[in-house]
Amino acid sequence: MKNLYLLPLLMACSSFPEQKLDLNVLYKRDMDITINGKYWNGVAVAPQADKYEIKIRTVGRNDNFTFTTCHREESIKNQKNDVAFLFTPRKGIEDGNSCIADMGGLDKDKGRHSWGLVDFENSAYRIQATLDCNGQTLETNGVAVCQSLAGLRQRIKFKYPVKISPSIGCRLLTPADEMSFVFEMVRGKCVFEFWEPSLSRKFRLTTFGYEQILIRQD
């Protein structure tokens, strides 16, 4: 553990080579996200509400900020680091099954530079689970998001036996039992649906496997 504390000092004494954005690389989501007064960095699961007051802060300016769900794509042009807007989910489309919001910030001089991902709790998803994601343990209620480097292993544990259905291209490792699942982070976004057959309750897990961390410069 001592080496981890020494790392920031060593990094401060060295210089980084210029990092150029690659359109083929998936970078870690790292926007500062505040929804209805609660803060996250990069990825978020917002408690269910009729409306969401969303505030975003990025390192680079947002000549063009995009907000994309399963139903809409909206664009905001303000040339600032801060973006604030109101999101009201369309009933019957954006308030049901998985309808994740992807956010992106574009600086016209430096290209796309910042990203965020938000899922929303839903009354149809109410199974509680413990998620071990990227070194953190999270107690979740029905909906969860895990972001980590592609290829790393994470784990989710339930109190009761559940069944699972991964989205296409997503693979689960062999579970020890029907209550604990170890999964590998694949590149990009994956969605896993869990359910309790006897109680008809569900749980949704979204994972995002990134390839690189973008070095930030003011």
C-alpha positions as CSV (number, residue, x, y, z in Angstrom):
1,M,0.0,0.0,0.0
2,K,2.9,2.4,0.7
3,N,3.7,2.4,-3.1
4,L,0.2,3.7,-3.8
5,Y,0.7,6.7,-1.6
6,L,4.1,7.4,-3.2
7,L,2.6,7.4,-6.7
8,P,1.2,10.9,-6.8
9,L,4.6,12.3,-5.7
10,L,6.4,10.4,-8.4
11,M,4.0,11.5,-11.0
12,A,4.3,15.2,-10.0
13,C,8.1,15.0,-10.6
14,S,7.8,13.7,-14.1
15,S,6.2,15.1,-17.3
16,F,3.6,13.3,-19.4
17,P,4.0,13.0,-23.2
18,E,1.2,14.8,-25.1
19,Q,-1.9,12.5,-25.2
20,K,-3.9,12.7,-28.4
21,L,-7.5,11.7,-28.5
22,D,-8.1,8.5,-30.5
23,L,-11.7,8.0,-31.8
24,N,-11.2,4.3,-31.7
25,V,-10.4,4.2,-27.9
26,L,-12.9,4.1,-25.2
27,Y,-11.9,6.5,-22.4
28,K,-12.9,6.4,-18.8
29,R,-16.1,8.3,-18.0
30,D,-15.1,11.1,-15.7
31,M,-17.6,14.0,-15.9
32,D,-18.6,15.6,-12.6
33,I,-22.3,14.8,-12.4
34,T,-24.9,16.2,-9.9
35,I,-28.5,15.0,-10.2
36,N,-31.1,16.4,-7.9
37,G,-28.4,17.5,-5.5
38,K,-26.4,14.3,-5.3
39,Y,-22.9,14.0,-6.8
40,W,-21.1,11.3,-8.8
41,N,-18.0,11.2,-11.0
42,G,-18.2,9.5,-14.4
43,V,-21.1,7.1,-13.9
44,A,-24.2,7.5,-11.8
45,V,-27.4,5.7,-10.7
46,A,-30.0,8.4,-9.9
47,P,-32.8,7.6,-7.5
48,Q,-36.2,7.4,-9.2
49,A,-37.9,10.8,-9.7
50,D,-40.4,12.4,-12.1
51,K,-37.8,15.0,-13.1
52,Y,-34.1,15.2,-12.9
53,E,-32.1,18.5,-12.4
54,I,-28.8,17.6,-14.0
55,K,-25.6,19.6,-13.6
56,I,-22.4,18.7,-15.4
57,R,-18.9,20.1,-15.0
58,T,-15.9,19.2,-17.3
59,V,-12.3,20.2,-17.5
60,G,-12.6,21.4,-21.1
61,R,-15.2,23.8,-22.4
62,N,-18.3,22.4,-24.0
63,D,-18.8,24.0,-27.4
64,N,-21.2,21.2,-27.9
65,F,-22.7,19.0,-25.1
66,T,-24.8,16.0,-26.0
67,F,-27.3,14.0,-23.9
68,T,-28.5,10.8,-25.5
69,T,-31.0,8.2,-24.2
70,C,-32.8,5.3,-25.9
71,H,-35.4,7.9,-27.1
72,R,-33.7,11.2,-27.7
73,E,-30.5,13.1,-28.4
74,E,-30.3,16.7,-27.3
75,S,-27.5,19.2,-27.9
76,I,-26.5,22.2,-25.8
77,K,-24.0,24.8,-27.0
78,N,-22.7,27.1,-24.4
79,Q,-18.8,27.3,-24.6
80,K,-18.5,26.8,-20.8
81,N,-17.3,24.1,-18.4
82,D,-20.7,23.9,-16.7
83,V,-23.9,22.6,-18.2
84,A,-27.3,22.5,-16.4
85,F,-30.6,21.2,-17.7
86,L,-33.8,19.5,-16.7
87,F,-34.6,15.9,-17.8
88,T,-38.1,14.7,-17.7
89,P,-38.3,11.0,-18.9
90,R,-40.9,10.3,-21.6
91,K,-43.5,8.0,-20.0
92,G,-43.6,4.5,-21.5
93,I,-40.3,4.9,-23.2
94,E,-37.6,6.3,-21.0
95,D,-39.0,5.3,-17.6
96,G,-39.2,1.5,-18.1
97,N,-36.4,-1.0,-19.0
98,S,-32.8,0.0,-19.6
99,C,-32.7,3.5,-21.1
100,I,-29.3,4.8,-20.0
101,A,-28.2,8.4,-20.7
102,D,-24.8,8.9,-22.4
103,M,-23.3,12.3,-22.2
104,G,-20.5,13.8,-24.1
105,G,-18.6,17.1,-24.2
106,L,-17.0,18.5,-27.4
107,D,-14.4,21.2,-27.5
108,K,-14.1,22.4,-31.2
109,D,-10.4,22.8,-30.9
110,K,-9.5,19.7,-28.9
111,G,-12.3,17.3,-30.0
112,R,-14.5,15.2,-27.8
113,H,-12.9,15.3,-24.3
114,S,-15.4,14.3,-21.6
115,W,-18.0,11.6,-21.1
116,G,-20.6,10.5,-18.6
117,L,-23.1,7.7,-18.1
118,V,-26.3,7.7,-16.0
119,D,-28.8,5.0,-15.3
120,F,-32.0,5.6,-13.3
121,E,-33.6,3.6,-10.5
122,N,-37.0,2.1,-11.4
123,S,-39.8,0.6,-9.3
124,A,-39.7,-2.5,-11.5
125,Y,-36.2,-3.2,-10.3
126,R,-36.1,-3.8,-6.5
127,I,-33.7,-6.6,-5.7
128,Q,-30.9,-5.6,-3.4
129,A,-27.4,-6.6,-4.2
130,T,-23.8,-6.1,-3.1
131,L,-21.5,-5.0,-5.9
132,D,-17.7,-5.2,-5.8
133,C,-16.6,-2.9,-8.5
134,N,-13.1,-1.5,-9.2
135,G,-12.0,-1.8,-5.6
136,Q,-15.2,-0.5,-4.0
137,T,-18.1,-2.3,-2.4
138,L,-21.5,-0.8,-3.1
139,E,-24.9,-1.7,-1.6
140,T,-27.3,-1.3,-4.4
141,N,-31.1,-1.2,-4.8
142,G,-32.4,-2.6,-8.0
143,V,-30.1,-0.8,-10.5
144,A,-26.3,-0.5,-10.5
145,V,-23.5,0.7,-12.8
146,C,-19.9,-0.6,-12.7
147,Q,-17.1,1.1,-14.5
148,S,-13.6,-0.4,-14.7
149,L,-10.7,-1.2,-17.0
150,A,-11.8,-3.8,-19.7
151,G,-10.5,-7.3,-18.8
152,L,-10.7,-6.9,-15.0
153,R,-13.0,-9.1,-12.9
154,Q,-15.8,-7.8,-10.7
155,R,-18.4,-9.4,-8.6
156,I,-22.1,-9.1,-7.6
157,K,-23.8,-10.9,-4.8
158,F,-27.5,-11.4,-4.0
159,K,-29.3,-12.6,-0.8
160,Y,-31.5,-15.1,-2.8
161,P,-30.9,-17.3,-5.9
162,V,-31.4,-15.4,-9.1
163,K,-31.4,-16.1,-12.8
164,I,-29.4,-14.0,-15.3
165,S,-29.6,-12.9,-18.9
166,P,-26.6,-10.9,-20.3
167,S,-26.9,-8.7,-23.3
168,I,-25.4,-9.9,-26.6
169,G,-21.6,-10.0,-26.5
170,C,-21.4,-10.1,-22.7
171,R,-20.1,-13.2,-21.0
172,L,-20.4,-14.2,-17.3
173,L,-17.8,-16.4,-15.7
174,T,-19.1,-19.6,-14.1
175,P,-20.7,-18.7,-10.8
176,A,-20.0,-20.4,-7.5
177,D,-23.8,-20.5,-6.9
178,E,-26.9,-18.7,-8.0
179,M,-26.3,-15.9,-5.6
180,S,-22.7,-14.8,-6.4
181,F,-21.5,-14.0,-9.9
182,V,-18.0,-13.0,-11.0
183,F,-17.9,-11.3,-14.4
184,E,-15.2,-9.9,-16.7
185,M,-15.4,-6.3,-17.9
186,V,-15.8,-6.3,-21.6
187,R,-15.0,-3.4,-23.8
188,G,-17.8,-0.9,-23.9
189,K,-21.2,-1.2,-22.4
190,C,-23.0,-4.3,-21.2
191,V,-26.4,-4.8,-19.5
192,F,-27.2,-7.8,-17.3
193,E,-30.7,-8.6,-16.2
194,F,-31.2,-10.7,-13.0
195,W,-34.5,-11.9,-11.6
196,E,-35.9,-14.0,-8.7
197,P,-38.2,-16.6,-10.3
198,S,-40.4,-17.0,-7.3
199,L,-40.9,-13.4,-6.5
200,S,-40.8,-11.9,-10.0
201,R,-38.5,-9.1,-8.9
202,K,-35.6,-7.8,-11.1
203,F,-32.2,-6.3,-10.9
204,R,-30.3,-4.5,-13.7
205,L,-26.5,-4.1,-13.8
206,T,-24.8,-2.0,-16.5
207,T,-21.0,-2.3,-16.9
208,F,-18.7,0.0,-18.9
209,G,-15.2,-1.3,-19.7
210,Y,-12.8,1.5,-20.7
211,E,-9.4,1.1,-22.4
212,Q,-7.6,4.2,-21.3
213,I,-7.8,7.1,-18.8
214,L,-7.5,10.5,-20.4
215,I,-4.8,12.7,-18.8
216,R,-6.4,16.0,-17.9
217,Q,-4.8,19.4,-18.5
218,D,-6.6,22.6,-17.7
